[in-house]
Amino acid sequence: MKKINLRNSLLASSLFSVLLLGSCKENTSTETSETTSEETAQTETSISEESEESELDFIFPKENKGPDKTFTGNAYNIGLVAPDSTYTTAVGNVYFEPGGRSNWHTHPGGQILIITDGKGYHQIEGQPKEIMEKGDVIKCPPNTRHWHGASQDTGVQQMYIVPNTEKGVVNWMEAVSDEVYNQ
């Protein structure tokens, strides 16, 4: 089933109506013609701005900005499931703005990433950088140095699953250099 963004559909319908009404009124005054052109331009601008603002389909709110000591650029995290004695798994969502990325880090119990929108990168130390896109699932083995984040020009949203949190959650390391990020 295809998801339809109602707000964009309404804007597109408004634009279509303005264009249709404008083409049906051949014998109207110059003032009406200018008004219709103005309305069309405003609607087109509104649709363009709307597209830029909704580049990604946000499932969860941005929530908390990640600390500069563990992220380059902007990353926003929201925890969804906190680990407890029954469910020793942490689950959350991170949105990386374009160019944003994590530092190198490891997870004692491993990590699974599910990319829900956008485009980004993931790299396990010693391996080539990989592109992540909507629908990709990334498995990072326990205690393996890696980083992940958005591409240079597109943000990325990812759900993270950190199992076996009784072993620890994350060990942060140094920032990923621009040289490594831009490879």
Short mmCIF file of the C-alpha atoms (twelve columns), coordinates in Angstrom:
data_MODEL
# 
_entry.id   MODEL 
# 
loop_
_atom_site.group_PDB 
_atom_site.id 
_atom_site.type_symbol 
_atom_site.label_atom_id 
_atom_site.label_alt_id 
_atom_site.label_comp_id 
_atom_site.label_asym_id 
_atom_site.label_seq_id 
_atom_site.Cartn_x 
_atom_site.Cartn_y 
_atom_site.Cartn_z 
_atom_site.pdbx_PDB_model_num 
ATOM 1   C CA . MET A 1   0.000   0.000  0.000   1 
ATOM 2   C CA . LYS A 2   1.372   3.384  -0.969  1 
ATOM 3   C CA . LYS A 3   1.383   6.022  1.774   1 
ATOM 4   C CA . ILE A 4   -0.013  9.377  0.691   1 
ATOM 5   C CA . ASN A 5   1.039   12.595 2.369   1 
ATOM 6   C CA . LEU A 6   -2.306  14.356 2.832   1 
ATOM 7   C CA . ARG A 7   -0.810  17.851 3.165   1 
ATOM 8   C CA . ASN A 8   1.136   17.543 -0.094  1 
ATOM 9   C CA . SER A 9   -1.970  16.125 -1.813  1 
ATOM 10  C CA . LEU A 10  -4.029  19.125 -0.689  1 
ATOM 11  C CA . LEU A 11  -1.366  21.541 -1.946  1 
ATOM 12  C CA . ALA A 12  -1.189  19.756 -5.275  1 
ATOM 13  C CA . SER A 13  -5.013  19.860 -5.547  1 
ATOM 14  C CA . SER A 14  -4.954  23.592 -4.791  1 
ATOM 15  C CA . LEU A 15  -2.346  24.172 -7.474  1 
ATOM 16  C CA . PHE A 16  -4.354  22.131 -9.978  1 
ATOM 17  C CA . SER A 17  -7.526  24.115 -9.130  1 
ATOM 18  C CA . VAL A 18  -5.729  27.439 -9.545  1 
ATOM 19  C CA . LEU A 19  -4.295  26.343 -12.890 1 
ATOM 20  C CA . LEU A 20  -7.640  24.947 -14.061 1 
ATOM 21  C CA . LEU A 21  -9.587  28.046 -13.019 1 
ATOM 22  C CA . GLY A 22  -6.974  30.319 -14.600 1 
ATOM 23  C CA . SER A 23  -7.202  28.512 -17.943 1 
ATOM 24  C CA . CYS A 24  -11.035 28.598 -17.942 1 
ATOM 25  C CA . LYS A 25  -11.236 32.381 -17.507 1 
ATOM 26  C CA . GLU A 26  -9.967  33.684 -20.837 1 
ATOM 27  C CA . ASN A 27  -11.997 36.908 -20.794 1 
ATOM 28  C CA . THR A 28  -11.187 38.098 -17.269 1 
ATOM 29  C CA . SER A 29  -9.579  41.380 -16.349 1 
ATOM 30  C CA . THR A 30  -5.824  41.854 -16.070 1 
ATOM 31  C CA . GLU A 31  -6.181  42.136 -12.300 1 
ATOM 32  C CA . THR A 32  -7.776  38.658 -12.043 1 
ATOM 33  C CA . SER A 33  -5.124  37.230 -14.345 1 
ATOM 34  C CA . GLU A 34  -2.343  38.724 -12.211 1 
ATOM 35  C CA . THR A 35  -3.997  37.457 -9.025  1 
ATOM 36  C CA . THR A 36  -4.233  33.946 -10.470 1 
ATOM 37  C CA . SER A 37  -0.564  34.060 -11.486 1 
ATOM 38  C CA . GLU A 38  0.350   35.298 -8.024  1 
ATOM 39  C CA . GLU A 39  -1.684  32.515 -6.378  1 
ATOM 40  C CA . THR A 40  -0.080  29.938 -8.658  1 
ATOM 41  C CA . ALA A 41  3.413   31.210 -7.811  1 
ATOM 42  C CA . GLN A 42  2.612   31.174 -4.083  1 
ATOM 43  C CA . THR A 43  1.243   27.639 -4.303  1 
ATOM 44  C CA . GLU A 44  4.288   26.446 -6.281  1 
ATOM 45  C CA . THR A 45  6.604   28.084 -3.734  1 
ATOM 46  C CA . SER A 46  4.652   26.501 -0.900  1 
ATOM 47  C CA . ILE A 47  4.909   23.053 -2.502  1 
ATOM 48  C CA . SER A 48  8.654   23.539 -3.097  1 
ATOM 49  C CA . GLU A 49  9.246   24.592 0.523   1 
ATOM 50  C CA . GLU A 50  7.074   21.712 1.718   1 
ATOM 51  C CA . SER A 51  9.191   19.222 -0.269  1 
ATOM 52  C CA . GLU A 52  12.414  20.569 1.221   1 
ATOM 53  C CA . GLU A 53  11.052  20.474 4.773   1 
ATOM 54  C CA . SER A 54  9.704   16.952 4.421   1 
ATOM 55  C CA . GLU A 55  12.741  15.506 2.691   1 
ATOM 56  C CA . LEU A 56  12.534  12.583 5.108   1 
ATOM 57  C CA . ASP A 57  9.432   10.919 6.444   1 
ATOM 58  C CA . PHE A 58  9.828   11.297 10.207  1 
ATOM 59  C CA . ILE A 59  8.406   8.329  12.087  1 
ATOM 60  C CA . PHE A 60  9.494   9.641  15.495  1 
ATOM 61  C CA . PRO A 61  10.312  13.166 16.719  1 
ATOM 62  C CA . LYS A 62  13.927  14.369 16.614  1 
ATOM 63  C CA . GLU A 63  14.038  14.638 20.435  1 
ATOM 64  C CA . ASN A 64  17.519  14.961 22.052  1 
ATOM 65  C CA . LYS A 65  20.559  16.357 20.205  1 
ATOM 66  C CA . GLY A 66  23.551  14.079 20.578  1 
ATOM 67  C CA . PRO A 67  26.586  15.475 22.417  1 
ATOM 68  C CA . ASP A 68  29.399  17.059 20.372  1 
ATOM 69  C CA . LYS A 69  31.905  14.758 22.099  1 
ATOM 70  C CA . THR A 70  30.368  11.678 20.394  1 
ATOM 71  C CA . PHE A 71  28.943  13.125 17.147  1 
ATOM 72  C CA . THR A 72  30.182  15.323 14.313  1 
ATOM 73  C CA . GLY A 73  27.371  17.518 13.020  1 
ATOM 74  C CA . ASN A 74  23.834  17.087 14.285  1 
ATOM 75  C CA . ALA A 75  22.289  13.821 15.388  1 
ATOM 76  C CA . TYR A 76  19.027  13.497 17.303  1 
ATOM 77  C CA . ASN A 77  18.156  10.453 19.409  1 
ATOM 78  C CA . ILE A 78  14.918  9.242  20.910  1 
ATOM 79  C CA . GLY A 79  14.866  6.115  23.062  1 
ATOM 80  C CA . LEU A 80  11.927  3.816  22.344  1 
ATOM 81  C CA . VAL A 81  12.580  0.759  24.525  1 
ATOM 82  C CA . ALA A 82  14.778  0.910  27.603  1 
ATOM 83  C CA . PRO A 83  16.476  -2.336 28.591  1 
ATOM 84  C CA . ASP A 84  15.325  -4.082 31.742  1 
ATOM 85  C CA . SER A 85  15.829  -7.503 33.352  1 
ATOM 86  C CA . THR A 86  13.279  -9.104 31.009  1 
ATOM 87  C CA . TYR A 87  14.145  -7.306 27.766  1 
ATOM 88  C CA . THR A 88  17.882  -6.730 27.762  1 
ATOM 89  C CA . THR A 89  17.633  -4.756 24.541  1 
ATOM 90  C CA . ALA A 90  17.728  -1.014 23.877  1 
ATOM 91  C CA . VAL A 91  15.767  0.288  20.890  1 
ATOM 92  C CA . GLY A 92  15.664  3.840  19.595  1 
ATOM 93  C CA . ASN A 93  15.700  6.118  16.598  1 
ATOM 94  C CA . VAL A 94  18.455  8.474  15.452  1 
ATOM 95  C CA . TYR A 95  18.121  11.161 12.813  1 
ATOM 96  C CA . PHE A 96  21.414  12.436 11.369  1 
ATOM 97  C CA . GLU A 97  21.290  15.733 9.492   1 
ATOM 98  C CA . PRO A 98  23.321  15.833 6.247   1 
ATOM 99  C CA . GLY A 99  27.012  15.448 7.096   1 
ATOM 100 C CA . GLY A 100 26.246  14.246 10.643  1 
ATOM 101 C CA . ARG A 101 27.925  11.110 11.917  1 
ATOM 102 C CA . SER A 102 28.838  9.189  15.028  1 
ATOM 103 C CA . ASN A 103 32.325  8.779  16.416  1 
ATOM 104 C CA . TRP A 104 34.001  5.415  16.138  1 
ATOM 105 C CA . HIS A 105 32.437  3.125  18.730  1 
ATOM 106 C CA . THR A 106 31.733  -0.462 19.718  1 
ATOM 107 C CA . HIS A 107 28.782  -2.266 21.257  1 
ATOM 108 C CA . PRO A 108 29.681  -5.151 23.617  1 
ATOM 109 C CA . GLY A 109 26.484  -7.009 22.628  1 
ATOM 110 C CA . GLY A 110 26.453  -5.928 18.960  1 
ATOM 111 C CA . GLN A 111 24.056  -3.600 17.140  1 
ATOM 112 C CA . ILE A 112 21.407  -3.794 14.429  1 
ATOM 113 C CA . LEU A 113 20.448  -0.724 12.362  1 
ATOM 114 C CA . ILE A 114 17.238  -0.511 10.342  1 
ATOM 115 C CA . ILE A 115 17.316  2.406  7.910   1 
ATOM 116 C CA . THR A 116 13.843  3.960  7.777   1 
ATOM 117 C CA . ASP A 117 14.551  6.876  5.433   1 
ATOM 118 C CA . GLY A 118 17.272  8.887  3.733   1 
ATOM 119 C CA . LYS A 119 20.802  7.996  2.764   1 
ATOM 120 C CA . GLY A 120 23.882  7.491  4.877   1 
ATOM 121 C CA . TYR A 121 27.087  5.586  5.434   1 
ATOM 122 C CA . HIS A 122 28.281  2.802  7.685   1 
ATOM 123 C CA . GLN A 123 31.788  1.526  8.064   1 
ATOM 124 C CA . ILE A 124 33.365  -1.272 10.054  1 
ATOM 125 C CA . GLU A 125 37.030  -0.558 10.719  1 
ATOM 126 C CA . GLY A 126 39.269  -2.089 8.058   1 
ATOM 127 C CA . GLN A 127 36.420  -2.443 5.552   1 
ATOM 128 C CA . PRO A 128 35.200  -0.041 2.850   1 
ATOM 129 C CA . LYS A 129 32.523  2.516  3.691   1 
ATOM 130 C CA . GLU A 130 29.060  1.262  2.681   1 
ATOM 131 C CA . ILE A 131 25.984  3.218  1.603   1 
ATOM 132 C CA . MET A 132 22.863  2.777  3.751   1 
ATOM 133 C CA . GLU A 133 19.416  3.539  2.305   1 
ATOM 134 C CA . LYS A 134 15.802  3.146  3.329   1 
ATOM 135 C CA . GLY A 135 15.011  -0.531 3.883   1 
ATOM 136 C CA . ASP A 136 18.588  -1.625 4.609   1 
ATOM 137 C CA . VAL A 137 19.366  -3.676 7.707   1 
ATOM 138 C CA . ILE A 138 22.923  -3.488 9.049   1 
ATOM 139 C CA . LYS A 139 24.317  -5.959 11.588  1 
ATOM 140 C CA . CYS A 140 27.414  -4.940 13.489  1 
ATOM 141 C CA . PRO A 141 29.068  -7.753 15.474  1 
ATOM 142 C CA . PRO A 142 29.872  -7.347 19.176  1 
ATOM 143 C CA . ASN A 143 32.991  -5.342 20.078  1 
ATOM 144 C CA . THR A 144 33.582  -4.256 16.460  1 
ATOM 145 C CA . ARG A 145 34.741  -0.685 15.823  1 
ATOM 146 C CA . HIS A 146 32.405  1.101  13.451  1 
ATOM 147 C CA . TRP A 147 30.678  4.406  12.698  1 
ATOM 148 C CA . HIS A 148 27.540  5.467  10.862  1 
ATOM 149 C CA . GLY A 149 25.823  8.662  9.778   1 
ATOM 150 C CA . ALA A 150 24.205  10.674 6.997   1 
ATOM 151 C CA . SER A 151 25.531  11.346 3.517   1 
ATOM 152 C CA . GLN A 152 26.929  14.798 2.720   1 
ATOM 153 C CA . ASP A 153 23.701  16.095 1.192   1 
ATOM 154 C CA . THR A 154 20.897  13.904 2.582   1 
ATOM 155 C CA . GLY A 155 19.890  13.111 6.145   1 
ATOM 156 C CA . VAL A 156 19.300  9.576  7.352   1 
ATOM 157 C CA . GLN A 157 16.971  8.040  9.911   1 
ATOM 158 C CA . GLN A 158 17.768  4.777  11.546  1 
ATOM 159 C CA . MET A 159 16.275  2.610  14.215  1 
ATOM 160 C CA . TYR A 160 18.916  1.004  16.379  1 
ATOM 161 C CA . ILE A 161 18.660  -2.214 18.314  1 
ATOM 162 C CA . VAL A 162 21.312  -2.948 20.918  1 
ATOM 163 C CA . PRO A 163 20.828  -6.485 22.294  1 
ATOM 164 C CA . ASN A 164 22.492  -8.073 25.324  1 
ATOM 165 C CA . THR A 165 22.806  -4.772 27.190  1 
ATOM 166 C CA . GLU A 166 23.863  -6.698 30.311  1 
ATOM 167 C CA . LYS A 167 27.272  -6.802 28.566  1 
ATOM 168 C CA . GLY A 168 27.254  -2.997 28.153  1 
ATOM 169 C CA . VAL A 169 25.667  -0.585 25.697  1 
ATOM 170 C CA . VAL A 170 28.313  1.464  23.883  1 
ATOM 171 C CA . ASN A 171 32.003  2.389  24.147  1 
ATOM 172 C CA . TRP A 172 32.701  5.748  22.473  1 
ATOM 173 C CA . MET A 173 36.024  6.506  20.808  1 
ATOM 174 C CA . GLU A 174 37.530  9.265  18.653  1 
ATOM 175 C CA . ALA A 175 35.734  11.273 15.979  1 
ATOM 176 C CA . VAL A 176 35.680  10.019 12.402  1 
ATOM 177 C CA . SER A 177 37.990  12.265 10.398  1 
ATOM 178 C CA . ASP A 178 36.782  14.126 7.311   1 
ATOM 179 C CA . GLU A 179 39.286  12.084 5.305   1 
ATOM 180 C CA . VAL A 180 37.671  8.785  6.368   1 
ATOM 181 C CA . TYR A 181 34.129  10.175 5.998   1 
ATOM 182 C CA . ASN A 182 34.803  11.502 2.467   1 
ATOM 183 C CA . GLN A 183 36.475  8.307  1.139   1 
# 
